[in-house]
Amino acid sequence: MTWTLTQTNNAVSGPVLVAQPSGLVLMNGTLTGTFSGTALAYTIAVGPSGIPSEPSCTGQLGGTAKPFDPGRRVIAKSEGAAKAFIGTRLDNALFKDVTLANASFANVSLAGAKFDDIDFSNTVITSNCNFNGMQIAGVGVKELLAVYARRRPEEQA
């Protein structure tokens, strides 16, 4: 089953295709839905010819999906509005040629992450940060911050 959805605020809509791996189309429909919290209440309308084997059959399917469940795979495409990853595990994800300008991160674990050829200009790291084991160019960040904290009173004098 493939849903190709467009999101505007908390509403989504778009075509739905149900096909076998061989390509045999079982059903075509149109999904409309609304996000509430982390759940999507949706309806799939199946119009005339929406079921190729039964062209006169029409109907609706409906339900609630939780696309942000940790076990779900999320694929974000670059076109369209901003994407949200809430409660989503992106373990072992590869981000390549990605722009996160003006992105916000809260309650995010980057434990074990590796960064290479990254532009951190104008990036702000606020409170509640754990820098244990973090290195920049082979130097521990906790040590860098400790040295900076010791030198800072001298600079202010």
RABEL-V661237 format. One record per backbone hydrogen bond with DSSP energy under -1.0 kcal/mol. CO is the residue of the C=O (numbers start at 1). NH is the residue of the N-H. If there is no record, write none. Layout:
# RABEL-V661237
co;nh
CO;NH
CO;NH
This chain:
# RABEL-V661237
co;nh
2;17
6;13
8;11
10;35
11;8
12;33
13;6
14;31
15;4
16;29
17;2
18;26
18;27
20;23
24;20
27;18
29;16
30;45
31;14
32;43
33;12
34;41
36;39
39;36
40;65
41;34
42;63
43;32
44;61
45;30
46;59
47;50
50;28
51;54
54;57
55;49
59;46
61;44
63;42
65;40
66;69
69;72
90;93
100;103
110;113
120;123
131;134
134;141
136;139
139;136
140;144
141;145
142;146
143;147
144;148
145;149
146;150
147;151
148;152
151;155
152;156
